[in-house]
Amino acid sequence: MISAAADSRQQLRAEEILRQRERQIYRRIDRMFAVLMMVQWLGAVATALCVSPRTWSGATSEVHPHVWYAFWAGGALASLPVWLAWRRPGDTITRYTIAVAQMLFSSLLVQVSGGRLETHFHVFGSLAFLAAYRDWGVLMVATALVSADQLIRGIFWPLSMFGVATADHWRWIEHTGWVLFEDLFLLITMRKSTEEMRNNALQTALFESHHADLHRYSEQLHRSFEKERSIIEGSLDAVVELDARGKVLNWNGPAERLFGWTVAEAIGSQLEELVIPEHDQQRYLAGLRQLTESPAGSQVHQRFEMECVARGGRQFAVELAIVSIQGSEETTFCAFVRDITDRKSHELDMRRAMEESEAANRTKSEFLANMSHEIRTPLNSILGFAELLVRNADEGDERTRRDYADTIRTSARHLMELINNVLDLSKIEAGKMQVERARFSPHQVIAEVVSLLRVRAIEKGIVLNYRWDGPIPETVTTDPHRVRQLLINLVGNAIKFTEQGSVMIVAGVAREGDRGLLTLEVRDTGIGIEPSKLSDIFHPFVQADSSMTRRYGGTGLGLAICKNIAAALGGDLSVDSQLGRGTTFTAKLEIGDLRHVRMFEAPPDAATGDYVDRPISANLQGVRVLLADDGETNRKLIQVFLSRHGAEVQTVENGEMACRIALAEQFDVVLMDMQMPQMDGYAATRKLRSLGFLKPIIALTAHAMKGDREKCTFAGCSGYLSKPVNVDELIRAVEVAAGLELRHDELVKQEKEKKIKRALAGPIRSSLPTEDEMLREIVAEFVESIPARLDAMERALADEDYEELQRHVHGLKGSGGTAGFTCLSEVSAELESYAAARKGDQAAALLGELREMEPLIVV
Ligand code: ADP
């Protein structure tokens, strides 16, 4: 049964164990027999001494030969087995020698006892002892020996065997029979014992094998336990093991750090009491129930997110994955928990950034659509009217042609303004917006803006006006151009978004210590702005309502630029609006120290300061200009402008020719287009400079973006003009480059004279679109009022009533500008200053000029 359960390896091992045990038994019994041999030897001698100690021959006696026989034979019999048992215990030879010697001892004892019956029992005892070897061979050898002894001595020496001189011949058979009878028993016992030993060995082998297996399993278990422990401890995630009731069974180091509870505190506690926020406990317990009911359900191995709370109350988002561990008695759950606060905040940032970029994209697309519309509208009229001019070159009267040209100019200016706005924004975004500081009259700038935009207001039928709130400073110190730009934008918007009512500019100054602040409020009664859009409208490309803007036009750049201008001028721009009722934009600007500035109660008549618009006149007589441009129209245009101012202009089409001619001839200035075929302006300039050309080279480029100026300077240009070229700037640049800049006053004077002369050369018409009936009426009314106004002035001058004269002139100046007669308002402005200075002669001369102009002024 047992052997059937064992495999061949275990059978082999059992055999081995059996052999070892047998050998151990052999050795033990060998030693036992060694002792027995010695005892038997002494016993034989003692027996001989007891039975027949002496032999008598008469009165003399001597030691019986049996005694000597027992001594010598016993010693001889015992010595070899004792030696073998000592030297070679367990060997077959030792065992068999012992068996032979033992049986011979029986024979010896029988002999020395004179065949006494008791000594025959020694034979049986010896056989029983030898059976202890469990070696039937040994028993057989002993049996054979004893049988042979009994046969031989029973027949030939019965006395020594049976203690009688004559013994029955068959007596040895009886003896042998008893021996064999004992053998039978002994053999059966030996067989049983051997079988038991075999079974025992097999069981030991099986036990050993199971023990080895067990050892291996426990080793594996230990290793996997250690592995699991180090994985859990080394894990970056918090690992929490729970039983089905939510009690914490395991809690690793990262869990300690994440939740703030130590292992000792956590183990045995309910997880929901440690880390689940109160508002989430019901959900957690429901989830746990679901898990327990179906441990292999959908929640297992899924990743999900939830909120946890750490010791101290900090709440944070975690991501966790749950695995179920199916035990034989109970299922437990292991949760791997990871803090995802950072990831969540990155996700949030990313989402926000994406939304912002999508919004920016949307806004830019809308901007592009608007921009395209804004560009196409003036372009359409430029192309359309230019086409009309080209086709009807010889038809139509002078006035119509002039109208067309005016429309073209206005549209082109509008385009230019648009592009300037974009460029301004690009400069602002590159942090390159430059502001200057100059002393100027704020009243003058505001008045100019009002006069510039009044026409638009009149066109829409709304009132545009301005007033000062409090004293008016004679001058302020800030950037007049930027203030003007800001006001034009704000007032332009106000007019644009107002259908009826008025636009009012309210200006005022306040002192903050030494510092003065100029407040400019632009109030309108227009459509207003939704409160939610109020903060966005200052961002570039943003319009409060795109549908509205399509109706009104625009690009969404103006307010962004204004906001930046206000900031650059040390102030701010804010807005207050009520939908449907109107809007007020308030610009606050730093205007320097006001302590030494004169303050007026009413607007000063003649504004003073450093700021004067530059004149559009120059004398370029004798200046030789080389113009390199691949565009024929450009070449023509620039050549015409420069030649009109007296310059001698030579034109070439590319950089290569420019280099050749510039080096061969004498020029004062080179105007170099930077984008040309064959050799561009950059290469040509570099080449000229490398060949020692020292004259000024002014770059002309259409890429008026940031970095362009630097690029041109780097190539060797001494000046820079952006295309389309502004004629004033062009002339001034050439003038400066040629070292011919004339004095300002001189230029102003020349310009004015020219204007008057030009005005006197033909009818003077209003620059307003007088096709519009309403405007026509306003202009006609003004024209009709001129003679009366001049009469009143002459009377006042004759009476030397300069105040009166000043009042009339001031009226003519303002109305003349509004009605579109700039030449009138310019002469009036000068006349006004003479009146203020009480210079009668100069005033009379100018009044004469006005009289000369009067009949030429028509609607
Ligand atoms: P644009 O006028 O070219 O569209 P702006 O930056 O000047 O660009 O103005 C941005 C937006 O602010 C306008 O499109 C308009 O919706 C709103 N806005 C500006 N000024 C006014 C105003 N006075 N009244 C109502 N809405 C205004």
Residues whose N, C-alpha, C, O or C-beta is under 5 A from the ligand:
A	BS01	ADP	N493 A494 F497 G526 G528 I529 I537 V542 Q543 A544 D545 T549 G553 G554 T555 G556 L557 G558 L559 A560 T583
